[in-house]
């Protein structure tokens, strides 16, 4: 019978449970959130099948394939919508589409209602959106191997995707190859604890008071390289955390503390690959083919078997692909050959605290508060000085305004207004400036340009900004007496933005303004003889909105999160979230829009 004396010797594949006809094996979840087999001696007949299907015990017999060396490609799906919704280039979707077309079955990981993960067999192409994209945590495979075996014995075609250890377990469980089976794995860095993941999701409810209803790793809306975690709450609000903001991602990449113990000594690295096809992110694609580098994700495809080679031929019409030398793929894929590094924090203490602390508290103790060395602090200071020198060009007027409108403490702590040359700033003494980041005024592409950028914050007016906010050169921003202008941070205006604030204008996080945009909440004290006419009405622009070239947003308008306003449009009425509006006046012409910059 199988006995796990050391947790490093179990990858949690569930194959031993599926092979046991006596139901003698159950799985017990430990304090880390990982499960391990436990044998009921009263039911066990000591047949030894559980040991025969264990991928770790039998790894030497399993690591074989019929191509002497993997054939490699950089590739992307031709359908941009599929690429947007995929972790990298959408190659799993292309493989799955071909299987569905041949009336076959597709198996892979999906989220349960509580965002735990299980493996699932599908015979309906409508299931593809929930099968695609990596989940980055351990998946349950209870009954999965038996389902695959039954389908294969019935003559059905099956494509299955999973981690290298899971797919090795499938081969061991089946005990022979099937012509009607295609096995796909991926280059795996390490599998994360479902318990930690659940705590991370719970932190959203703790922070924002609403339940998580959707999540996706590596959302493309901020670019593939930012490794953005997207979460949508029950209240309809979407939140995005890049690799530098998500404490779950930082904890995974920087501490390695919540990977499964077997991941620190993974037996399934290197070659030969056990799967027919291996997929991965193609890190370093910019050095291989610029046409495939859109920061939307490109797939690395490794063809490991003759069966995989034949199946890849079936999907070539669905993809853009470029052959790449085998020796070019390893540099950007350390995890192809090397296990994840041991934890950089005390694992035992981490999981003990996880039982009594929220994820926010855990992150503060083990992830955020990790000490930064003296050398790193010095580098950060020097980087800040270079940044200021680069933007001001040591222009006397720019430096004068820098120190006139900011204290030294604000500059040191990164909460200040940073003028470039040819800025005119007028901030009245009783105006209120709330600085929660850096506001760059007059950001230039042509450093020799003398195009003036203007900022006026009048009597009793308020200017509020968060994060890094960039105002392009040639812009005119005026905040009239008693009015309030707010920038959510992370956004940028291109050349020639005009923002005229007479009451209240709110511009959300990561909102992008194209060339020569106008936003105004007032009519300049011009009045018409119409009942109910108001000179000023607030303008509210949501997070991650894209206002394209020369569009105008008029008083009283609300624009929802993620919306796009097309060029030359005049916006005089509200625009729903995630919609595309166009025209004069602007009308909604498309919905469910996602976009990247």
Secondary structure, DSSP 8 states (H G I E B T S, - for coil): ----SSGGG-----HHHHH-TT--EEEEE-TTS-EEEEE-TTT-----HHHHT-TTTTHHHH---SSSS-EEEEEEES-HHHHHTSSSSSHHHHHHHHHHHTT-EEEEEEE-TTS-EEEEEE--GGGHHHHSS---S-EE-TTHHHHHHHHHHTT--EEEE--HHHHHHHHHHH-S--TTEEEEEE--S--B-HHHHHHHHHHHHHHHSS-EEEEEEEEGGG-GGG-EEEEEETTS-EEEE-TTT-HHHHIIIII-TTB-GGGGG-TT-SSS-SSSEEEEE-TTGGGT-GGG-SSS--EEEEE-SHHHHHHHHHHGGGEEEEEE-GGGSSTT-GGGT------SS-HHHHHHHHTTS-HHHHHIIIIIT----HHHHHHHHHHHHHHHHHHHTT-HHHHHHHHHSS-HHHHHTT-EEEE-TTEEEEE-TT-EEEEEEEEEEEE-SSTT----EEEEE-TT-EEEEEEEEEEETT-EEEE-TT-EEEE-SS-EE-TT-EEEESSEEEE-TT-EE-TT-EEESB-TT---S-TT--SB--EEE-TT-EE-TT-EE-TT-EE-TT-EE-TT-EE-S-B-TTEEEEEBTEEEEEES-----
